[in-house]
Amino acid sequence: MRSSKRNRFYFFLSLILLILVLSLLADYIMPFGPYDQNLSMALRPPDSVHWLGTDRYGRDMLSRTLSGARTTVCTALAVALAASSFGAFIGLICGYHKGKATTLLLRLTDVFLAFPSMVFAIAVAGILGGGTFNAAAAIAAVAWPKYTRLVRNQVLPLHHEYYIEAARMSGFSPLKILLVQILPEIIGPVLITAALDIGTIITEIAGLSFLGLGAAPPAAEWGSMMSGARNLLQTAPWTIFVPGAAIFITVAIFQLFADSLRDLADSKTPR
Amino acid sequence: MKRYILQRLLHLIPILIGITFLSFALMHTVSTDTVDILYDQNGGANEAAAAARRASLGLDQDFLTQYAVWVINILHGDMGNSFVSGMPVLTTIMDKLPATIELMMLALGLTLLISLPLGILSAIRKGSIWDHLVRLLSFTGNSLPDFFIAIILLYIFAVKWHVFSFLGTSLSMVPILPALTLSIAMSAKYMRQIRAVFLDELSKEYVQAALSRGLSYPFVITHYVLRAVLAPLLALLAVSAGSLLGGAAIIESIFLWDGIGKLAVDAIMMRDYPIIQAYVIWMSVIYVGVNLLSDIVCGFLDPRLTIGEKED
């Protein structure tokens, strides 16, 4: 049982590494330039030259999709990293130190959790103006509070553990206790939550781009590629289904990876 | 019970203050000068006129005073005027609200129709082919962004089957396709939660006890288990209503359904800040309100929830 769980985990981990390698090496493996226009080849269905067809400017869909992988996947990873470490940091502080300031911080996370996340992200991205960075910032702004909650609830019961009290009595600074004693205890659930979050973040980034609030149109980004091809659904459906399928496959792999990671962690710590 | 409802209502006050404060601060930091924006659209103005306008709008006051004035205006039903149309924001929102609520209600209804039977089926037939099928469906739905679901539905119903005219223009009076899109996205999450809650309940001892007393399985399910899971299922539904509200912005824009979501997206394109601000506040208030309502109904369904409210 254990080994099959571990195999599943390594299988999906290698798929994710494959996606990462593909997206980082996109420049070297794609058959055409993602921005190379060739109007005489516009809107060709998939064939042996253009495996996934071409868009309205004759740009190769395969190359654009590969190039879009980097934008989307790297942005999603960066957002997950930023949101989870920031949220976890606030959660560590709120869990360890009880005072007026931390109570206020907690209330603030409650307020953030009271916003429907996509509504808030749309508004933030809308106000900041378009662009990949602003879209990422908007999504990070709504993603962090759940880590604060999670970490705080993990830290609270640790308060009365002997080894924490021992560290305190030995004169360790609070920061050192948080980083050396407490952080290793709580990092697992944070990683699992972050892994589960990446799929959601990818769809949210694509959603913002689809609305025109992320990467701007000429950029090869999955959401904006789909948005730009909306009126081609009747005549050239591949221009919209190829990036859509790319999102679906990527999100599915990240979901399966997160599930396998959680299963593996569950089997390690019997409840 | 009264105390519980009162407690919930009191809990709401800091949240509402926080929501309005954040929305205000967000606009304040970015669109530092409303007057500049107003005049830029009308070809610029001299400094004296701009300063006078600033004073008349109270923009020369400090941040907290401006916030207080703004909140008091909202309480009086004044959310400012749209930069683009010049119409009061509140009437604009009120005009569009019914369409969005109609869409939400239809989507919620469809979600329950899809996810309740399938979720329960996969829980009571755990490990069967049905269970695997439902989990596969749920997994697939979870991996599809809602706008892609919308496009797939458009492709099937408008391009292939010609059931609806293309791209939402006069999709009929009832928002079937947008509601179906939202409910598919929501069901994917909700089915999984229903299954988990049901399995958890089925493993409890009272179920075994009832069965061993000779009560039939369907009887135990309908009379005991279904009742017990009602409260947690309602609470989960209320929480996922948030994704419904967010998804509505994209889906309404795709299907050209004339609701608040489309209004907000259009407002963003035209930098109509008062509308965006009102959109965030309204959606959050609706979300908080829905969760409050579900808390209260859950309190009636399961009175245990109303006592021992611990401050966490």
Interface residues (C-beta under 8 A of the other chain):
Chain A: R107 L108 D110 V111 F112 A114 F115 P116 S117 M118 V119 F120 A121 I122 A123 V124 A125 G126 I127 L128 N153 G199 T203 A206 G207 F210 L211 G212 L213 G223 M226 R230 N231 L233 Q234 P237 I240 F241 G244 I247 F248 V251 A252 Q255
Chain B: P14 I15 G18 I19 F21 L22 S23 L26 M27 V30 S31 F139 T140 N142 S143 L144 P145 D146 F147 F148 I151 I152 L154 Y155 V159 F166 L167 A241 G242 S243 L245 G246 G247 A249 I250 S253 I254 A264 V265 A267 I268 M269 Y273 I276 Q277 Y279 V280 M283 S284 Y287 V288 D312
